[in-house]
Amino acid sequence: MVRATRNIGFPKSDFHWVVTIRPSPLAMRDWLSSYFATGVIGDPVFAGFEKVWVIFNAVIENLTALINEFREREQKPRQDHH
């Protein structure tokens, strides 16, 4: 974590924020490079192997569930409406 830099550059707002848990009520899109010189959003200083492993496993578990659901989805025949 020697090279980790804190990148919390968005202006403070009561209506717009960047989190992965739930979206803000207002979506404004700016060029991320205008806020984050490194391309990383957030504060990596608080990251650790244990947290990364928990997130990684959750992503794999959910991606696997999505793939299985898609694989088991009934494929109904298409209909020509012309």
Secondary structure as the mmCIF struct_conf table of DSSP 4:
data_model
#
loop_
_struct_conf.conf_type_id
_struct_conf.id
_struct_conf.beg_label_comp_id
_struct_conf.beg_label_asym_id
_struct_conf.beg_label_seq_id
_struct_conf.end_label_comp_id
_struct_conf.end_label_asym_id
_struct_conf.end_label_seq_id
TURN_TY1_P TURN_TY1_P1 VAL A 2 ARG A 3
STRN STRN1 ASN A 7 ASN A 7
BEND BEND1 PHE A 10 PHE A 10
HELX_LH_PP_P HELX_LH_PP_P1 PRO A 11 LYS A 12
BEND BEND2 ASP A 14 PHE A 15
BEND BEND3 THR A 20 ARG A 22
BEND BEND4 PRO A 25 LEU A 26
HELX_RH_3T_P HELX_RH_3T_P1 LEU A 32 SER A 34
TURN_TY1_P TURN_TY1_P2 TYR A 35 TYR A 35
BEND BEND5 ALA A 37 GLY A 39
STRN STRN2 GLY A 42 GLY A 42
HELX_RH_3T_P HELX_RH_3T_P2 PRO A 44 PHE A 46
HELX_RH_AL_P HELX_RH_AL_P1 PHE A 49 GLU A 72
BEND BEND6 ARG A 73 ARG A 73
HELX_LH_PP_P HELX_LH_PP_P2 LYS A 76 ARG A 78
#
